[in-house]
Amino acid sequence: MSANRASEAAETAGATAAAGATEAAGGGAADGDRAAADTYDVIVLGGGPTGENLADRVHAAGLSAVLVEHELVGGECSYWACMPSKALLRPVTARSEARRVPGLKDAAAGPLDAPAVLAHRDAFASYWKDDGQVRWLDSAGIDLVRGRGRLVGPRRVAVDGGRTLLARHAVAVCTGSRPVLPDVPGLAEAAPWTSRDATSATSVPGRLVVVGGGVVGVEMATAWRALGAAVTLLVRGHGLLPRMEPFAGELVAESLAGAGVTLRTGVQVREVRREAPGRPLTVHLDTGDALIADELLIATGRAPRTEDLGLETVGLTPGDWLDVDETLRVNGVTGGWLYGAGDVNHRALLTHQGKYQARIAGAAIAARARGVPILETDRWGAHSASADRHAVPQVVFSDPEAAAVGLSAAEAERAGHRIRVVDHDLGAVAGASLYADGYRGRARMVVDLDREVLLGATFVGPGVGELLHSATVAVAGEVPIERLWHAVPAYPTISEIWLRLLETYRGD
């Protein structure tokens, strides 16, 4: 940031955060200066990826920012979700693919080295230490306050230990979400795994029961089965990955079964019993039978971390999801100073979407602080989080991977679009046959017939996560089908599936 920009922002905000930075670094501000030292332009509650990015955006715009975090800076994604889970899964998919490549089959025939995989996971979770993230905050000029932050009135946050922070412009709630245990007799007392336990466990359980057919359930069933656990996956509905196209769940289910996972659909847990800590547990089903397991993973839902944030002091209900407008400003708060970004607003519970929202919210906060016109009415403007409704990408890192962006065919029809669905065998392109012998996969694009643009796309197959961004660009950019015809995929790559989909659509 240039000196001119910093000076302009400081004049607009009314002051800089120099005193606050001094105190946060242990500079010993006098009691009489405490009010000034604890005043910032923006207070961010929650130091995960969303909070970090929002603080960075407002700081880059010339505003002072402080991050309040009571756990590890870097949040759920860095230590208990994205990074450790994908570190567990990558050896699984690499071995699976190597087993289908001539010259590597024999070399990859053996079991995974579980201790090595867990050590690899530990490294990617930074050994559950946030030193590197804290150094980044310091280098970025963002203050850090350790402790639980709680609203105590408009623009005021009290932190454990008696410190109170004041915000000139905005308080942003970026506290994320937490796993929810269903109300099942004996479940809480049995101390089941949640997603955190599943990604940080230090040993492989002999028998693991997983409840839930969504992303966490599918990914963790994939990982722990490959590491040697006997895995049973219980699903209340009739298939996996219900938010994706049906074929995605079907192909992943076939692969899990082939890997030795026992999949049971249409069942519910009625009771759980564990006689003593560390002992096996019994999972009683509504079918009347019971399963014995060493660990039980519950992956059935999440709730916002808003239950102890003092929302009642500003007219909101503790424990609720935050209702926000397109600029991520919380609705119903007098003065419009409270923002909610990331999982807490329930728009798209994905790390990359939280970071996207942080960029949008940071730009909106800075614009309002400077009196710049807000562009939330522009569907794809700088201050509107439109992608959360129109172009949300997601990858499930199972074996095979499942990747989707935008609307499924069913969602598009429910929204009233006149559509055409185009499917193609992903294994039929040359790049896929080179990638692995017997490559199995499928691709689908959903076309808006009235505008001749893509509404959504889904890919299932090994390595398809890297195909997704091209689809995201097409959906978010509303690129006309006739123009996509001129985007030539390199040969021989799996990306050639785009040419096959377009040929099918055109009837070539």
C-alpha positions in Angstrom: 0.0 0.0 0.0 1.4 3.4 -0.9 2.0 6.2 1.7 -0.7 8.3 0.0 -3.3 5.6 0.4 -2.4 5.0 4.0 -2.6 8.7 4.8 -5.9 9.1 3.0 -7.4 6.2 4.9 -6.1 7.4 8.2 -7.6 10.8 7.7 -11.0 9.3 6.7 -11.0 6.9 9.7 -10.0 9.7 12.1 -6.9 8.0 13.5 -4.4 5.2 13.0 -3.9 2.1 15.1 -0.4 2.9 16.2 -1.2 3.0 19.9 -3.1 -0.3 19.7 -0.2 -2.0 17.9 2.2 -0.8 20.6 0.1 -2.2 23.4 -0.6 -5.5 21.6 3.2 -5.9 21.2 3.7 -5.3 24.9 4.6 -1.7 24.6 3.0 -0.8 27.9 0.5 1.9 27.1 -0.5 4.1 30.0 -3.9 3.6 31.6 -5.0 7.0 30.3 -4.2 5.9 26.8 -6.0 2.6 27.0 -9.2 3.7 25.3 -7.2 5.0 22.3 -5.0 1.9 22.3 -8.0 -0.5 22.2 -9.8 1.4 19.4 -9.5 0.0 15.9 -11.3 0.7 12.6 -12.3 -3.0 12.4 -12.6 -5.8 15.0 -12.6 -9.4 13.6 -13.9 -12.2 15.8 -12.4 -15.4 14.7 -8.9 -16.1 13.3 -9.7 -18.8 10.7 -9.2 -18.3 7.0 -12.2 -16.0 6.7 -11.2 -13.8 9.6 -7.6 -13.6 8.4 -8.6 -12.6 4.9 -11.1 -10.0 6.0 -8.6 -8.4 8.4 -6.0 -8.4 5.6 -8.4 -6.8 3.1 -9.4 -3.9 5.4 -5.8 -3.4 6.4 -4.7 -3.3 2.8 -7.4 -0.6 2.3 -5.8 1.5 5.0 -7.9 0.6 8.0 -6.6 -0.7 11.3 -7.6 -4.2 12.2 -7.4 -6.5 15.2 -8.1 -10.2 15.2 -9.6 -11.9 18.3 -9.1 -15.7 18.6 -9.3 -18.1 21.5 -7.9 -21.2 19.8 -5.3 -21.5 17.0 -4.9 -18.7 14.4 -5.7 -20.4 11.1 -8.9 -22.0 12.4 -10.7 -25.2 11.5 -9.4 -25.5 8.0 -5.7 -25.4 9.0 -5.8 -27.8 11.9 -8.9 -30.0 11.8 -10.5 -29.8 8.3 -9.1 -29.0 4.9 -5.4 -29.4 5.4 -5.2 -32.5 7.6 -8.1 -34.3 5.8 -6.5 -33.8 2.4 -3.1 -34.8 3.8 -4.8 -38.1 4.9 -6.5 -38.5 1.5 -3.7 -37.7 -0.9 -1.7 -40.9 -0.3 -5.0 -42.9 -0.7 -5.8 -41.5 -4.1 -2.1 -41.6 -5.3 -1.8 -45.3 -4.5 -5.2 -46.0 -6.1 -4.1 -44.3 -9.3 -0.6 -45.8 -9.3 -2.2 -49.3 -9.1 -3.8 -48.6 -12.5 -0.7 -47.4 -14.3 1.5 -49.9 -16.1 4.9 -50.2 -14.5 3.7 -49.0 -11.1 1.1 -51.7 -10.3 3.4 -54.0 -8.4 5.2 -51.2 -6.7 1.9 -49.8 -5.3 0.4 -53.2 -4.4 1.1 -53.1 -0.7 -0.7 -51.4 2.1 -0.2 -47.8 3.1 2.4 -47.0 5.7 -0.1 -45.6 8.3 2.4 -44.1 10.7 4.0 -42.2 7.7 0.6 -41.0 6.5 -0.3 -39.8 10.0 3.1 -38.0 10.3 2.5 -36.4 6.9 -0.9 -35.2 8.2 0.7 -33.8 11.4 3.1 -31.8 9.3 0.3 -30.3 7.2 -1.5 -29.4 10.4 1.6 -27.6 11.6 1.7 -29.9 14.6 -1.3 -28.0 15.9 0.8 -24.9 16.5 0.0 -21.5 15.0 3.4 -19.8 15.1 3.6 -19.4 11.4 0.1 -17.9 11.2 0.9 -15.5 14.0 4.1 -14.4 12.2 2.1 -13.7 9.1 -0.3 -11.5 11.1 2.6 -9.6 12.5 4.2 -9.1 9.1 0.8 -7.9 7.7 0.4 -5.3 10.4 -2.7 -6.9 12.0 -2.9 -7.0 15.8 -3.9 -10.3 17.6 -5.7 -10.5 20.9 -5.9 -14.0 22.4 -9.2 -14.9 24.1 -12.9 -15.2 23.6 -14.5 -12.0 22.2 -18.0 -11.1 23.1 -20.2 -8.3 21.9 -21.2 -6.0 24.8 -23.0 -3.4 22.8 -22.7 -1.5 19.5 -19.1 -1.7 18.2 -17.9 -2.9 21.6 -16.2 -6.3 22.2 -15.1 -7.6 25.6 -12.3 -10.2 25.6 -11.4 -12.7 28.3 -9.2 -11.0 30.9 -11.2 -7.7 31.1 -10.0 -6.0 27.9 -12.5 -4.1 25.9 -12.1 -3.3 22.2 -13.9 -0.5 20.3 -14.6 -0.4 16.6 -14.8 2.8 14.7 -16.4 1.2 11.6 -17.2 -2.5 11.9 -17.2 -5.7 13.8 -17.0 -8.8 11.7 -18.1 -12.2 13.1 -16.0 -14.9 11.4 -16.3 -17.6 14.1 -17.3 -20.5 11.7 -19.4 -23.5 12.6 -19.1 -26.6 14.8 -20.2 -30.2 14.5 -23.7 -31.1 16.0 -24.4 -34.4 17.7 -28.0 -35.6 17.1 -30.2 -36.3 20.0 -29.6 -40.1 20.3 -29.7 -41.9 23.7 -26.2 -42.6 25.0 -24.4 -40.8 22.1 -22.9 -38.0 24.0 -21.8 -40.3 26.9 -20.1 -42.6 24.4 -17.7 -39.7 23.3 -18.0 -40.2 19.6 -15.6 -38.7 17.1 -16.6 -35.5 15.4 -14.8 -34.2 12.3 -12.0 -32.8 14.5 -11.3 -36.2 16.0 -11.4 -37.9 12.6 -8.8 -35.7 11.1 -6.5 -35.6 14.2 -6.6 -39.2 15.5 -3.2 -40.6 16.3 -3.9 -44.3 15.5 -6.0 -46.3 13.2 -9.1 -47.8 14.8 -9.8 -51.4 14.2 -13.5 -50.9 13.5 -15.0 -47.5 12.6 -18.6 -46.7 12.1 -19.3 -43.5 10.2 -22.7 -41.9 10.3 -23.5 -39.5 7.5 -23.2 -39.6 3.7 -22.1 -36.1 3.1 -18.6 -34.8 2.4 -17.1 -35.5 5.8 -18.5 -38.9 6.0 -17.4 -40.0 2.6 -13.9 -38.5 2.8 -13.2 -40.0 6.3 -14.6 -43.4 5.3 -12.3 -43.3 2.3 -9.2 -42.3 4.3 -9.6 -44.6 7.3 -10.5 -47.7 5.3 -7.4 -47.2 3.2 -5.3 -46.9 6.4 -6.6 -50.3 7.6 -9.8 -49.7 9.5 -12.9 -51.9 9.0 -15.4 -49.2 8.0 -19.2 -49.2 8.0 -20.9 -46.2 6.6 -24.5 -45.5 7.7 -26.7 -43.2 5.7 -30.2 -42.2 6.6 -31.1 -41.4 3.0 -30.8 -43.6 -0.1 -27.4 -42.4 -1.4 -24.2 -40.5 -0.9 -23.5 -36.8 -1.6 -27.1 -35.8 -1.8 -26.3 -32.2 -2.8 -24.6 -33.3 -6.0 -25.9 -35.0 -9.1 -27.1 -38.5 -8.3 -24.4 -40.2 -10.4 -21.7 -38.6 -8.2 -22.9 -40.5 -5.1 -23.4 -43.6 -7.1 -19.9 -43.8 -8.5 -18.3 -42.9 -5.1 -20.5 -45.6 -3.4 -19.3 -48.2 -5.9 -15.7 -47.3 -5.3 -16.1 -47.4 -1.5 -17.7 -50.8 -1.7 -14.9 -52.0 -3.9 -12.4 -50.8 -1.3 -14.2 -52.8 1.4 -16.4 -50.3 3.1 -19.8 -51.6 4.2 -22.4 -49.1 3.1 -25.9 -49.2 4.6 -28.5 -46.8 3.4 -32.0 -46.0 4.8 -30.9 -46.7 8.4 -30.8 -44.5 11.5 -29.0 -44.8 14.8 -31.4 -45.3 17.7 -29.0 -45.8 20.7 -25.3 -45.9 21.4 -23.6 -47.5 24.4 -20.0 -47.5 25.5 -19.3 -49.3 28.9 -16.1 -47.4 29.7 -13.7 -44.9 28.0 -11.4 -46.7 25.6 -13.7 -49.7 25.3 -15.6 -50.7 22.2 -19.1 -49.2 21.7 -22.4 -50.7 20.5 -24.4 -48.8 17.8 -28.1 -49.9 17.8 -30.0 -49.3 14.6 -33.6 -48.7 13.9 -33.6 -52.0 12.0 -33.2 -53.9 15.3 -29.6 -55.0 14.8 -26.4 -53.6 16.4 -22.9 -52.9 15.3 -19.8 -53.2 17.5 -17.0 -50.6 16.8 -14.0 -49.1 18.4 -14.9 -45.6 17.3 -18.0 -43.9 16.0 -17.8 -40.8 13.7 -20.8 -38.5 13.6 -20.8 -36.4 10.4 -24.4 -35.3 10.2 -24.6 -31.6 10.5 -23.1 -28.3 11.8 -24.3 -25.3 13.8 -22.9 -21.7 13.9 -20.5 -20.7 16.6 -22.6 -17.8 17.7 -24.0 -19.1 21.0 -21.7 -17.1 23.2 -20.9 -14.0 21.2 -23.3 -11.5 23.0 -25.6 -11.3 20.1 -28.5 -10.5 22.5 -26.8 -7.2 23.3 -27.4 -6.0 19.7 -30.9 -7.5 19.3 -30.0 -10.8 17.8 -30.6 -14.4 19.0 -27.6 -16.3 20.4 -26.9 -19.6 18.5 -28.6 -18.5 15.3 -27.1 -18.3 11.8 -26.5 -14.7 10.9 -28.8 -13.3 8.3 -26.7 -11.0 6.0 -27.2 -8.9 2.9 -25.2 -9.2 -0.3 -22.3 -7.2 1.3 -22.3 -9.6 4.2 -23.7 -6.9 6.6 -25.9 -8.5 9.2 -29.6 -7.5 8.8 -31.5 -6.0 11.7 -28.6 -4.3 13.5 -29.0 -0.6 14.0 -26.2 1.4 12.4 -25.2 -1.3 10.0 -21.8 -1.9 11.7 -22.0 -5.7 12.2 -20.9 -8.2 9.5 -21.0 -12.0 9.3 -18.7 -13.8 6.9 -17.9 -17.5 6.4 -19.9 -20.4 7.9 -21.8 -18.2 10.4 -24.1 -16.9 7.7 -25.0 -20.4 6.3 -24.6 -19.2 2.7 -21.9 -21.7 1.7 -20.1 -23.7 4.3 -16.8 -24.0 2.4 -13.4 -22.5 3.2 -12.9 -21.0 -0.2 -16.3 -19.4 -0.1 -15.6 -17.9 3.4 -12.4 -16.4 2.0 -14.3 -15.0 -1.0 -16.9 -13.5 1.4 -14.1 -12.0 3.4 -12.8 -10.2 0.3 -16.3 -8.9 -0.5 -17.0 -7.8 3.1 -13.6 -6.2 3.4 -14.1 -4.2 0.3 -17.6 -3.1 1.5 -16.4 -2.1 4.9 -13.5 -0.1 3.4 -15.9 1.6 0.9 -18.4 2.6 3.6 -15.6 3.9 5.8 -14.5 6.1 3.0 -18.0 7.1 1.8 -17.5 5.4 -1.5 -20.7 4.2 -3.3 -21.5 0.6 -2.6 -22.1 -1.7 -5.6 -24.2 -4.4 -4.0 -26.9 -4.0 -6.6 -24.4 -5.0 -9.3 -24.8 -8.8 -9.5 -21.1 -9.3 -10.0 -19.9 -6.0 -8.4 -17.0 -5.6 -6.0 -19.3 -5.5 -3.0 -21.8 -8.3 -3.8 -21.2 -11.9 -2.8 -23.1 -13.3 -5.8 -21.0 -16.4 -6.3 -22.5 -17.9 -3.1 -25.7 -18.3 -5.0 -24.7 -18.7 -8.6 -21.2 -20.3 -8.9 -20.2 -22.2 -5.7 -17.5 -24.8 -6.5 -16.8 -27.9 -4.3 -14.5 -30.9 -4.5 -15.1 -34.1 -2.6 -11.6 -35.7 -2.3 -12.9 -39.2 -2.3 -11.7 -42.0 -4.6 -12.8 -41.1 -7.2 -13.1 -37.4 -6.7 -16.4 -35.6 -7.2 -16.4 -32.0 -8.3 -19.3 -29.6 -9.0 -20.1 -25.9 -9.5 -23.3 -24.0 -10.0 -26.7 -25.7 -10.2 -27.5 -29.4 -10.5 -30.1 -30.4 -13.1 -32.7 -30.8 -10.3 -31.9 -27.4 -8.8 -32.0 -25.7 -12.1 -35.5 -27.1 -12.9 -36.7 -26.1 -9.4 -35.5 -22.6 -10.1 -37.6 -22.5 -13.2 -34.9 -22.6 -15.8 -35.5 -24.2 -19.2 -32.5 -26.5 -19.4 -30.7 -29.2 -21.4 -28.5 -31.8 -19.6 -25.5 -33.0 -21.5 -23.6 -36.1 -20.2 -20.5 -37.8 -21.4 -18.3 -40.7 -20.3 -15.2 -39.1 -18.9 -13.2 -42.3 -19.4 -13.7 -42.0 -23.1 -11.2 -39.1 -23.7 -7.6 -39.9 -24.5 -6.2 -38.1 -21.5 -8.2 -40.2 -19.1 -7.1 -43.5 -20.7 -3.5 -42.3 -20.3 -4.1 -41.2 -16.7 -5.0 -44.7 -15.6 -6.0 -48.0 -17.0 -9.8 -48.6 -16.7 -10.4 -45.0 -15.9 -14.1 -44.6 -14.8 -15.8 -41.2 -14.7 -18.7 -39.1 -15.9 -19.2 -35.5 -16.8 -22.3 -33.4 -17.0 -23.1 -29.8 -18.0 -26.4 -28.1 -17.4 -27.2 -25.5 -20.1 -29.7 -22.6 -19.8 -31.5 -22.9 -23.2 -32.8 -19.3 -23.0 -29.4 -17.7 -22.6 -27.2 -20.4 -24.0 -24.9 -20.4 -21.0 -23.8 -22.9 -18.4 -25.8 -23.1 -15.1 -23.7 -25.9 -13.7 -21.2 -28.7 -14.2 -20.3 -31.9 -12.4 -17.3 -34.2 -12.9 -16.6 -37.6 -11.2 -13.4 -39.4 -11.7 -9.7 -39.5 -10.6 -8.1 -36.1 -10.6 -11.2 -34.2 -11.6 -10.8 -31.5 -8.9 -8.3 -29.8 -11.2 -11.0 -29.6 -13.9 -13.3 -27.6 -11.8 -12.0 -24.1 -12.1 -12.5 -24.0 -15.8 -16.1 -24.8 -15.2 -16.3 -22.2 -12.4 -15.0 -19.6 -14.8 -17.6 -20.6 -17.4 -20.5 -20.5 -14.9 -19.4 -17.3 -13.1 -18.5 -15.6 -16.3 -21.7 -16.7 -18.0 -19.6 -17.5 -21.1 -21.8 -18.2 -24.1 -21.7 -21.8 -25.4 -20.7 -20.5 -28.8 -17.7 -18.8 -27.3 -16.7 -21.9 -25.2 -16.5 -23.8 -28.6 -13.4 -21.7 -29.3 -11.7 -22.6 -26.0 -9.6 -25.4 -27.3 -8.5 -28.0 -24.8 -4.9 -29.3 -25.0 -4.5 -32.9 -26.3 -4.2 -35.4 -24.8 -5.6 -34.2 -21.5 -8.7 -35.0 -19.4 -9.8 -31.4 -20.2 -10.7 -32.6 -23.6 -14.0 -33.6 -22.0 -15.1 -30.0 -22.6 -14.9 -30.6 -26.4 -16.9 -33.8 -26.1 -19.6 -32.2 -24.0 -19.9 -29.3 -26.5 -19.9 -31.6 -29.5 -22.7 -33.6 -27.9 -24.7 -30.4 -27.2 -24.2 -29.2 -30.8 -25.1 -32.6 -32.2 -21.8 -32.9 -34.0 
